[in-house]
Amino acid sequence: MSSNVHLLSPVKVGAYELPNRIVMAPLTRNRASAGKVPQSLNATYYAQRSSAGLIISEATQISPQGVGYPATPGIHSQEQVEGWKLVTDAVHERGGKIFLQLWHVGRISHPSLQPDGALPVAPSAIAPAGEASTYEGQKPFVTPRALEITEIPGIVEDYRRAAQNALDAGFDGVEIHGANGYLLDQFLQDGANQRTDEYGGSVENRSRFLLEVTEAVTGVWGGDRVGVRLSPSGTFNDMQDSDPQTLFDYVIGALNRFGLAYLHLVEPRVPGMSLEEPNRPDLPSSHFRSIFNGTIISAGGHDRDSGNALLAEGSADLIAYGRLYIANPDLPERFAANASLNTPDRSTFYGGTEQGYIDYPTLELQSA
Ligand SMILES: Cc1cc2nc3c(=O)[nH]c(=O)nc-3n(C[C@H](O)[C@H](O)[C@H](O)COP(=O)(O)O)c2cc1C
């Protein structure tokens, strides 16, 4: 691979020519309205970050059942579509591109967040270790209800409708959130999926739901405007699997048939995101390079140098930045100037208002 490839070189991703290889990672910030509708505050935040080659939105519920946290946005009502138009218009006005991340949390929810106080749903009735984030603070996870096989087509349809809504809201594409222990990942990994029907057991069966969702979503958008995010090494949200390498080798190979815009991989040992689990093998993007035939985005713990090194080595095509994007709205400009970076303030990551959201200064403001 050519070492001329670097963060600021242009790249073709699916249907789009992007001006650089710097991606804003999906970041839940819990600042939608009480009705889970995006607002002008959110439009300002995303517009400030529109010099990214690609923005991936915060995870967004495909249905009222898909919710897992306070004040996260949805894409299942007309009001939400209208709210997201504020965001897509603001990003497009500044020349940016934005994909919506499609989300169903499965068992990482709580009855107090669910319609009619229902139990969260999951592949199997297995409670994850840990606590749910509710409007009344942290509460132990409950044992979820295992989905009936007859309910699965309805959830695939929720993904399809949400993808259609994202198209109507003016997004440039969608990313299917198959990472970090949420519903699709719960189906993939056998620590959460102990079904005995055709959605459980073999790696082929456990991959079936993700592949059906991908089929439905690419049916709306075409493969070249759809990405899939996976975290093969992640144990966040109590994920466990007896043989993650065999599982992810299979599922990533199976995704080739869709001609996706990209595969988005969370790298091993993302600081602060995954628990150390000694028996979990490291499955970095370099491992999947020969299995996936398309564009790869690498996320997790990157700075400017590690991003450039991975691109030069050829293990990934774009680099996603999470926490650095929270604090540096003009990250490409800062990387271009090799300028210093603002430090993200953890206390304002999840929830709140303007503070810690739209008030991080650009380089230009700092030097004025
Ligand atoms: C505040 C915060 C919110 C996040 N929200 C999401 C999300 O909505 N969807 C997702 O796939 N990952 C989410 N992540 C994970 C990030 O996309 C990224 O993978 C992680 O932060 C590691 O990258 P970094 O080291 O550049 O921050 C979140 C991370 C943080 C810190």
The ligand as an SDF file (V2000), in Angstrom:
LIG
                    3D

 31 33  0  0  0  0  0  0  0  0999 V2000
  -19.6740    9.8810   24.6650 C   0  0  0  0  0  0  0  0  0  0  0  0
  -19.5840    8.6830   23.7570 C   0  0  0  0  0  0  0  0  0  0  0  0
  -20.7150    8.2820   23.0700 C   0  0  0  0  0  0  0  0  0  0  0  0
  -20.6530    7.2100   22.1730 C   0  0  0  0  0  0  0  0  0  0  0  0
  -21.7710    6.8730   21.4410 N   0  0  0  0  0  0  0  0  0  0  0  0
  -21.6970    5.9110   20.4890 C   0  0  0  0  0  0  0  0  0  0  0  0
  -22.7990    5.6550   19.6260 C   0  0  0  0  0  0  0  0  0  0  0  0
  -23.8540    6.3040   19.6950 O   0  0  0  0  0  0  0  0  0  0  0  0
  -22.6470    4.6700   18.7070 N   0  0  0  0  0  0  0  0  0  0  0  0
  -21.4880    3.9270   18.5790 C   0  0  0  0  0  0  0  0  0  0  0  0
  -21.4100    3.0530   17.7210 O   0  0  0  0  0  0  0  0  0  0  0  0
  -20.4210    4.1900   19.3630 N   0  0  0  0  0  0  0  0  0  0  0  0
  -20.4920    5.1660   20.2920 C   0  0  0  0  0  0  0  0  0  0  0  0
  -19.3760    5.4740   21.0520 N   0  0  0  0  0  0  0  0  0  0  0  0
  -18.0820    4.8490   20.7040 C   0  0  0  0  0  0  0  0  0  0  0  0
  -17.2980    5.7550   19.7420 C   0  0  0  0  0  0  0  0  0  0  0  0
  -17.9330    5.8210   18.4760 O   0  0  0  0  0  0  0  0  0  0  0  0
  -15.8450    5.2700   19.5290 C   0  0  0  0  0  0  0  0  0  0  0  0
  -15.8530    3.9770   18.9910 O   0  0  0  0  0  0  0  0  0  0  0  0
  -15.0730    5.2750   20.8460 C   0  0  0  0  0  0  0  0  0  0  0  0
  -15.2380    6.4990   21.5330 O   0  0  0  0  0  0  0  0  0  0  0  0
  -13.5900    5.0440   20.6290 C   0  0  0  0  0  0  0  0  0  0  0  0
  -13.0470    6.0590   19.8010 O   0  0  0  0  0  0  0  0  0  0  0  0
  -12.1430    7.2650   20.4340 P   0  0  0  0  0  0  0  0  0  0  0  0
  -11.0210    6.5900   21.1630 O   0  0  0  0  0  0  0  0  0  0  0  0
  -11.6980    8.0390   19.2290 O   0  0  0  0  0  0  0  0  0  0  0  0
  -13.0260    8.0470   21.3470 O   0  0  0  0  0  0  0  0  0  0  0  0
  -19.4320    6.5080   21.9900 C   0  0  0  0  0  0  0  0  0  0  0  0
  -18.2980    6.9070   22.7190 C   0  0  0  0  0  0  0  0  0  0  0  0
  -18.3660    7.9760   23.5820 C   0  0  0  0  0  0  0  0  0  0  0  0
  -17.1200    8.4010   24.3110 C   0  0  0  0  0  0  0  0  0  0  0  0
  1  2  1  0
  2  3  1  0
  2 30  2  0
  3  4  2  0
  4  5  1  0
  4 28  1  0
  5  6  2  0
  6  7  1  0
  6 13  1  0
  7  8  2  0
  7  9  1  0
  9 10  1  0
 10 11  2  0
 10 12  1  0
 12 13  2  0
 13 14  1  0
 14 15  1  0
 14 28  1  0
 15 16  1  0
 16 17  1  0
 16 18  1  0
 18 19  1  0
 18 20  1  0
 20 21  1  0
 20 22  1  0
 22 23  1  0
 23 24  1  0
 24 25  2  0
 24 26  1  0
 24 27  1  0
 28 29  2  0
 29 30  1  0
 30 31  1  0
M  END
$$$$
